[in-house]
Amino acid sequence: MKRLWIFFILIVLAGGTGKALSSNNEAAKDSLLQILDTLPADSSRLEMLYSLAYLDPMSPSCVYYLGKLLEEATTQDNKYYPVSYTHLTLPTIA
């Protein structure tokens, strides 16, 4: 019975941690968006778009930032970031 209570407490604590990590993720995303507006159109902007897409890879915003990354990379004629785009968007078969 004691083990059951300890297990229950650990689950409750883990649930609270998930919410805290989620708010940290949103704060990081907001700060990266503010920095993105000030960056010139070079590889640092591409790195920032890649970071924004990588923050939450399972959300629709990931697809949006990857699309922006692909547009910027083709505009800048950058060969590295379209490969990164393909790497993040292709499904993997296990």
N, C-alpha and C positions, 0 to 999 in steps of 0.2 A: 504494500500500500504506500509505503514511503517513497518507493521508486516512481510510482505513478504520480504522486504529488510533485516530485522533483521534475519529472518529464513535463507535466502540465505547466509548471512555472517557467521552464526553459522555452516552451512554445510561446507563452505569453510574452516573455522578454524578446524573443526573436521577432515576433510580430511588431513590437514597438520599434525595434531597430530598423525594420524595413521602412517604416514611415519616416524615420530620421534620415535614412540614406536617400530616400526619395526627395525630401526637401533640400538636401545638399546637392542633389543632381539638378534640381530646378535652379538653385542659386548659381551653380557653375554654368548652366546654360544661359542664364540671363547675363552673367558677366562676359561670357564668350560672345554673345550677340552684341554687346556694347563695344567690345574690342573689334569685332568684325566690321562695324560701320566706319572705323577709323583707319583700317588697313588699306594700303595701296593695292593695285591689281598686280600682285606678283605671287611668288610661291608661298609667302607667309599667309596670304589670304586663302590659298588652297589648303594649307595645313589647318587653318582655323575651321574651314568648312568640313574637313575630314574629322576634326575633333568633335564638332557639333553632331555630325552624323553618328559617330561612334559612341556618344553619350548614352543613347537609348536605341540600340539597333532594332528593336522590335516595334517601334512606333511609326506612325505615318510621317512624322517629322524627319525621320532618318531618310526616307525616300526623297523627301523634298530637298534636304541638304545634299544628298548624293547627286540629285539632278542638277542643283546649282554648281556643285563641284565639277561635274562633267562639262557643263556649259563654260565655266571659267577656264577649265583646263584646255578645252578645244580653242577658246579664244586666245589663250596665252601660248598655244602650241606646246603644251607640256605633255610629255609622253608617259610620265610616271603615274599621275593621278587617274587617268582613265583605266589603267590596270587595277588600281586600288578600288575604283568604282565597281569593276567587274568582280573583283574578289569578294566584296561585301554583298553584292546583290545576287550572285549565282547560288542556287540551292545546292546543298551538299547531300550526297546519297551515301548513307552509311551501310 
